[in-house]
Amino acid sequence: MLFGYAVEPDFDLGIEQRRDRLGWLFLGGGALCIVYSLTGGPFDTEVVQAWIATSLFYGDTFYVRRRQALSKLWLWKSILMTVPIHALYLSAIFWLDRAIPQLMTKVVIFLPVVAVGFAIESIMLQPLIDRFKPSEAGK
């Protein structure tokens, strides 16, 4: 019971607090991307799109869910192994920008594409990340 209300059985206050901090980081980085865009920096659309996609995936997958293991070598190995796949994902988004600029540069189209991409990337890379995690028997 928390403040007189029943809490979900798998509720973790630490995860919820990290998710809130990730939201603030996401907003702050988004504001910096907007400032960068307003200054006329090169590839401003790609910078904003890469920030959103990367902060969502790496923030949620490694900071929110696995914060307690950030000092472990196995987690850093798994982070390094996800970088090429994430780079391919970003390349696909950037290619779509060039192929159909009238759609992909609109937030209404881009955000659902990133949300679906985030879900697919997270589900697809979980087995790869878990492969590096040491087994409980080995501890």
Secondary structure, DSSP 4 states (H G I P E B T S, - for coil): -BTTB---TT--HHHHHHHHHHHHHHHHHHHHHHHHHHTT-TTHHHHHHHHHHHHHHHIIIIIITTGGGTTSHHHHHHHHHHHHHHHHHHHHHHHHHHHSHHHHTSHHHHHHHHHHHHHHHHHHHHHHHHHHSPPGGG-
